[in-house]
Amino acid sequence: MSRRNAEPETALIIDTLMDGRGVADAPGKKVFVNGALSGETVRFRRTRKKRNFDEAELLEVLKPAPERIEPHCETFGICGGCSLQHLSGVEQLRIKQTVLLDSLQRIGTIVPESVLPQIEGSAWGYRRKARLAVKYVVKKDRVLVGFRERNKPYVADMNRCETLHPAFGERLDELSGLIGGLSIRDRLPQIECAVGDNAAAMIFRVLDSPSQADLAALSSWSGTSGVQVFLQTGGPDTIAPLPGHTWPEPLHYRVPEFDVTIAFTPADFLQVHAEVNQRMIKQAIDLLAPDASSSVLDLFCGLGNFSLPLARVAGQVLGMELDEDMVTRARHNASACGLDNVEFRQVDLSKPTEDLAAGQSFDLVLLDPPRTGMAELLDAVINIRARRILYVSCHPGTLARDAQRLVADGGYRLVTAGIMDMFPQTSHVESMALFQR
């Protein structure tokens, strides 16, 4: 129920949530105030009434918290891409670490023996992979390109994005003009962006075939911008370069410390923050501590982000991944790196299985599952009886749930855990936890 005509209220904010809302010390049920920070005294107006809480808009900060800073982006608060730009970087990291440790204790009923140093990188221009929404708005006679508005289906009207890699973030107006000049401007709903060490690429999702004039415009823009342009007319298998275009080499990124180059396509999953990814790989290998006698199982291995660096120091590595195309590219990456001690298999890791090892023994296991975690595979992982398990997680809740099983049923102890700030300015919490038998 909407309460747009509610009277303004004043209250102290007693907590800050990961999504950037403050919890007001108000009578009755909880009130969540968008953009308010813990310790602040604010004026707010309730905008929506729900069964267990009310939502409110921030009208004025009467007493700001010392952690409050000026948002970097002019569309912050409207765009749903970021939720924490009004909060200092130090405080963002503290809150994310708290969320991880609280989840482990509250959901998993466990506490790590030690806490890892926080891994962080650049807070701006870091995002090398993104999916942008596109919408031609008749009333504005303008194509909007960017992220969707916070809690709304509309595309935010934004001229630039401060968290996107500059190859994309500084070109939103340029893309708006380019698409606005196409005959299919209202039939192009999405752009997928990816940048490697060598080039940047964009996949334009089109619902109708571009005209010859459209193709010429896209080709001209690609040549001027240096961005590789691909078209997608249907499913992922329809992604192809612009007609008549070939690119000299695939996108790739380097992991210099382990002399590894990982090639990928613009549609592939990859860790979005290059700096954080480099440090994450190094920390993962330091914690697992493989040597020439080690046999390592890497589940949800993707393109080999962990598998290939591991193969430089371990005796044998087996990577398993659901996506068959990514398995193929992982094998090519291994071959290009001259690694013959790593194998990749296509395995449906979304289904329960009793035996992942298939007769092989592994003393080390690395897990990097999706947000849903890996409840279906925990029995199989426990049955491997590896000395150490390293769990890389993008959701503290499912990590805590799975950690409880590893400790209670698997006989492991949680040696250490900590966060990696893969998505600064957002509520996303990436973490790593080491378990040892």
N, C-alpha and C positions, 0 to 999 in steps of 0.2 A: 504494500500500500504506500503510495507516495504521500509525502508530507511537506510539499514545497512551500506551504503557507505557515509553517511552524514558526514560532517566535525564536529569535536568537537566544542562545544560552552561553554561559561562561563556565569553564571547568579546567581543572588541572589534568594534563595527560600523564597517565601512569605507566604506559608501556608503548613501545613501537613494534609493530608487526613487520614481517618480512616484505609484505606488499606495499609498505610505505604508509599504512594507516596507523593513527594513534588511537589508543584506548582511553576514553575520557572517564574521569572519576565523577560520574553523574548518577543521580538517584535512579533506582529501578534497574532495568537490564543494561547490558553493556552497550556503549555507543562507540562506533568506529568512525573516526574523523579523518578523511583523506588529507594527507600531507602534514599532519600534526606529529610532533616528536615528543618522546618521553621527557618529562620535566617542564614542558611548556604550559603556560596559561593561555588559553585560546578562547575566542568567540566562534561559535559554530551554529549551524542550523540543521536540524534533522531533516533528511530528504526521503528516507525510505524506512518503513516500519516492517520488521520481520518478527517471527515468533520468539526467537531467543536474543535478538540484538537489533539495534537501529543503526542505519548508516547516516552520515552527516557530511556536509560540506564545510570546509574551513573558511570562515569569514575574515578573521584577523588574528594574528599572533600578538598577544599582549605582552608576553614575556618569553623571548626565544630561548631555546636550548643552546648551549655553547657549541654543540655539534652541528647546528644548522648552518648551511652554506648557500650561496646563490646558485641555483641550477644553471648548468652550462648551456642548456638547450632552450630556445624560446618556446617550443611546443611541449615542454615538460608539464605534466599534469593533464594534458589533453591526449597526447600519444601514449599508447599502452606499451610501448617498447621498453620503457624504463620506469622504475618505481622509487628509486632511492637517490636521485640526483641532488636532493635538498639535504642530504646527509653526508658528513665528511667521510672520506675513504677509510680512515682508521676505524670509525664507528661502524661502517658497513661491514668491515671484516670482523669486528668484535661480535656483532649481532649474528653473522653467519656461523661463526665458530660456536656461539652459544646455542644456536638452533641445532647444530650437529650434536653437541654434547648432551643437550637436553633430550633430543630424540633417542640417543643411545640409552640414556638412563631411564626415560619414561616408557618407551616402547620396548626396548631390548633388555631393560633391567641390568645393564652392564655399564661399567666405567672403564675407559682405556687406562692402561698403566702409565702412559705418558701421552702428551699432546704434541703433534707435529708442528714445526714452524709453518706459518701460513705462506702459501705460494701465491704471489701476485705479479702482475705486469702492468702495462700501460692501461690507464682507466679510460682513454679516449681513442677513437679510430682503430680499435682493436679487432672489430668483428669481421672476420674474413669469409664468413658463410652466413647467408640470410635469405629469407623468402619475403619479398615485398609485394604488397597488394597494390593493384592498379584499378582506378575507377574514373570513367569519364562522367563528370557531373554537369548536367545540362544547364542548371541554373547559374553555375559559375563559368560555364563554357571553358572548362579547364579539366585536364587530366590530373588526378591526384595520384602520387606515387609515394609509398611509405608504409609504415605500420598502421594497424587499426587503432582507433581511439580506445582509451581505457574503458573496459567493460561495455563497449558498444561495437556494433558490426561495421560502422562507417570507417572509411579510410581517412586518417588524419591529414589535414591540409598543412604540409610541411615543405620547407624549401631545402632543407639539408638535415642530415642526421650526424650527430657528434660521435656516436659509438660505432657506426659502420666504418669500415676501411674507407679512406678518402677516395679510392677508385669508384666507390658507389655513393658514399655519404655526401660528397660534394657535388654530385651530379643529379640530384633529384629534380631540380628545376629543368635541367637539360633534358632529362628523360621525359618529363612532362611535356615539353615542347615537341620532342621527337615523336612521341606516341600521339600527341594531339594532332599532328599533321598526317597521320596514317588514315587510310580509308576504314580500317578495322579498329579505330580507337576505342570503341565501345565493346569490342570483342577480344580484348586482351586483358585478362583479369589478374595476371601474376607474372612476376619476374623472379627467377632464382639466381642469386649472385654467389660467386665463389672467386677467391683470389689465391694464387700460389706465390711462390718466390719468384716465378718467372713471368707471370701474366695474370690478367683478370678476365673473367668470363661472365656472361649473362645468358640465361635461358628465358626467352620470351614465350610464355604459354599463350597460344592463339586458338580461338574457337572457330575462326574462319580463315581461309587461306589468304595470305597477304597478296595484294596486287603487285604487278611488276614495279609500279612506282613506289609502293611500300618497301619492296625488297631493295630497290635502289637507295632509298632513304636510309634504311638500316645498314646497308653496306657502306654508304658514305660516312655515317656516324661511327661505325666500327673502325674505319680507316683513320678518322680524325682523332678518336678517343683512345685508340689502341686496345679497346676492350673486344675480346672475342665474342661474337654473337651466335647463339644457337636458337633454333625454333623447336617448339614442342607442340605438335598438332593433336596428340592423343595421350596414351600412356607413356611411361618412361622409355619404352622401346622406340618411340617416335622422335626422340631428341636427336637433332642433326645440325651440323653447321649450316649457315646460310648457303643457298645454292651457289656453287662456283667457288666456295671458300674452303680452304684447308689450312690447318694451323701447323707450324713447323714441329711442335712438340707438345705433349700433353701438359696440363697443369701439374706442378709438383711442388713439394716442400722438402727441405733438407733437415736432417737431424745430425748436425755436424759432429757432435761428441762421439757418435757411434758410426760415423761415415755411412749414413743411410739416406737414400733419396726415395721418397714415396710419391708416385704418380697417382693422379685421381681425375675423375671427370667432374664437371660442374654440378652434377646431380648427386654425387657421392656424399655420404656422411663424413665429416671430419671435425675435429675439435676446433672451436671457432677462434680461440685466442692463441696465436702462434707462440708468443713468449711463455705463457703459462703451460702450454703443451710441452715445450722443450724441458721445462723444469719438472713437470709432472713425470715425464718419461725417466729423467735422471733419478728422481726420488723413488719411483717404483722399482727401478733396477737396484738402487742402493739398499732398499728395504728387503727385497727378495734375496739379494746377495748370491746370484748364481755363479757357478764356476764351470770349468770345462767338463766336470762330471755330472752336471745338473741336467735333468730332463724337465722341461717346462710345458705346461698346458695353458694356452691362452684362449679363454672363452669369450665370444663376441669380439673377435679379433679385428673385424673390419678389413681395412687395407693393409694391416700389419703395423699400425702405429706403435704398438708395444712389441709385437712378435719379432720384427726385423731388428730393432736395437738389442732385444734379448738374445737373438741368435749370434750377435757379435761376441757375447761373453759366456753363453751357456753351451752345453754339449749338444743338446737336441731341443727343438721347439716345435710344438704342434699347435697351430691356430685353427679354431673352429668358428664358423660364421654362417648365419642363415642365408644371406644374400649370395646367390651363386655368381653373379657378375663381380661382386667385390672379391670373392674368393679367387676368381680368375685374375683380377688385377693384382691381388696380393702375391700370387705366384709369379706374375711378370715382374713385380717389384723385387721379389727375392732373387730372381734370376739376374735382373739388371744390377743388383748389388753384389752379385757373385756369391750368394749364400746358398750352400747346399745342405745345411743342417737344419732347415726349417721346412715344415710341410703345412699345407693348408687344406682343410676339408670343409665341404658344404654340409652342415648339419642343422636340422630344425631344432634350434635351442628353445623354442617356445613351447615344446611339448615335454611332458615328464619322460624321463628315461632312467633305467636302473644302472646302465653301464656306459659311461662316456669314454673310459680308458680303452675298451675293446682289447683287453689283453696286455696293454702297455702299462708301465708304471711311471708315475710322475712324482718327483719330490717337491715341486713348486707349482702353484696354480695362480694364474692371474684372471680376475673376473672384471668385466666392464659392461654390465648389462644395461638395458634401457631403464626408464623411470620405474617400470613395474617391478624391477628387481628380478630375482631368480628363484622364487619359491619352488618352482617345478623341478629345478635341477639340484637342489641342495642335498637330497639324499645321495645322488650320484657323485656329487663333489665330495661329500663326507666319506663315501666308500673308497675314494681314491687314496685317502689317508696320507695326503701330502704333508710334508714337514711345515711348510708355510703357505698361507693363502693371502693374496693381496686383493682386496675388493675396492675397485674404483666405482664410485657411485655418483649419480646425478639427482638423487632424491634421498634425503636423510631418513625419511620414514621407512622406506623399503630396505635401506641399508640396516637400520636398527632392527627391523623385523627379522631379516636374514641373519644378522649377527647373533641374535638370541639363539637361533637354531644351531649355528656353528659352535657356540659355546656350550649350550645345554645338551645338545644331542651329538655333537661331533667331537667333544673333548678338546676344543681349542680354547686358548685364552686370547683376549684382545690386547695385543701388545701396545699398539699406538694408533692414533687416528688424528686427522686434521683436514682442513679445507684447502681447496685451490680456487682462487677467484677467477673462474673461467668467464663469467659474465658480470663485470663491474657495472654498477648503477642499477642492477636488476635484483630480483628476489631469488634468482637461481643459486643453489648451493651445490657445488661439486666437492666431493670429499674422497678420502682414501683411508683405508683401515687395514692394518696388518694383523693376521691371526697366526698363531703358532701352536702346534700340538705340544 
